[in-house]
Amino acid sequence: MSIELLAPAGNIDKLATAFAFGADAAYMGLTSYSLRKNAGNFTPEDLKKAADLKARYGGRLYCTMNILFSESQIREVVPVLESLKDSPFDAFIISDIGLVPLMQKYLPDRQLHLSTQASCLNSSSARMYFDMGFSRVILGREASLDDIKRIKDAVPQLELEAFVHGAMCMSYSGRCLLSSYLAGRSANQGDCAHTCRWNYRLHYALEEEERPGIYYPISEEDGCTTILSSKDLCMIDHLDDLTASGLSSLKIEGRMKSVYYIALVTRAYRKALDRDPDWRLYRDDLFNVSHREYSTGFFYGHDPVDTADIDRPTSYGYRREYLYLGTVLDEVEKGVWRLDVRNQIRCGRVLEYIGSDVYRICDDSFRLTDADGNPVEKLDHGKEGFLVTDKALRSGYIIRTESDIKTIN
């Protein structure tokens, strides 16, 4: 098969967005046993909707059950596995090897994908996991492109997957104890407090004892620094290298991220993979979604992550900041659209509609009505209302507006 674009789905709305904006497959968690415990995740009632979306788009669904199981949890998971026999999942993403015999017993017809949490980084480990019954390994994020090639050459039957975009953990393959130590919340139980993103105050310069006069680079703002916060990964400019390495699946991080994030990132990678003539236009939109400084991670070696070749678009020295406003739902009558409002939509602003089939539609002549059809000047989060416009919209389009705040590049 052609290389797979795999997008995150933290809830049913995000799953619909991932498929609508070009994902071949999506990964999602149940309300338990997932490393994104606070993503919203999926209840048994949601799985029917997920199955419908899968059938509608012809996509694939992977279930993340990648926590490290305690003794009580490994016993409690058995009835959960039994209940998933009729679920729409094509594969299960796991890291705890104790799950393997249980999966093979209760869900023998489903594939096993090894989570990145297992830190598989060499061909010997990859072969062992393949012999154990895994059809795919999600490599540790420390794997370089050369590593990937060697692993694929050694175990050609094994599918390899790697994260190519999104947040990276400061700890080795995400196995971090910092959150447990500082917040009492275990990252390996899906409850990470993201302590590496917190602001820290340093009272002395950071200097290693055996290297006097060499100081760790630290930048401060308002007296604090995010010294532990890693850069975000962005490999959209290097898809040919990723494909040539032998990867079967390119994975986007972000089950905790917004519908807007999933739409923009999935769309950009879809256009780039399909070699759309305008793919760079969509690529540049990656800078209009919340992100840290982009890097290429460890793909080109184990030196400090490289950012030199990730150019961001400029517009007279400034970068646009956008506010995600909501989603277009259904057309109730000609030119009248029901909305899912996530941030205040106000008349007098210029709205932008983005879709999988259109880069951007600008609208400065729309009108708003409340649930009863009465004209209003604004619609607030959670309030039912309608958008009246002469623009050619479609269900699922994302609504945004340019923020009043600008940041200098």
Buried (B, 14 or more C-beta within 10 A) or exposed (E): EEBBBBBBBBBBBBBBBBBBBBBBBBBBBBEBBBBBBBBBBBEEEBBEBBBEBBEEBEBBBBBBBBBBBEEEBEEEBEEBBEEBEEBBBBBBBBBBEEBBEBBEEBBEEBBBBBBBBBBBBBBEBBBEBBEEEBBBBBBBBBBBBEBBBBBBEBBEEBBBBBBBBBBBBBBEBBBBEBBBEEBEBBBBBBBBBBBBBBBBEEEEEEEEEEEEEEEEEEEEEEEEBBBBBBBBBBBBBBBEBBBEBBBBBBBBBBBBBBBBBBBBBBBBBBBBBEEBEEBBBBBBBBBBBEBBEBBBBBBBEEEEBBEEEBEEBEEEEEBBEBBBBBBBBEBEEEBBBBBBBBBBBBBEBEBBBBBBEEBEBEBEEBBBBEEEEEEBEBBEEEBEBBBBBEBEBBBBBBBBBBEEEEEEE
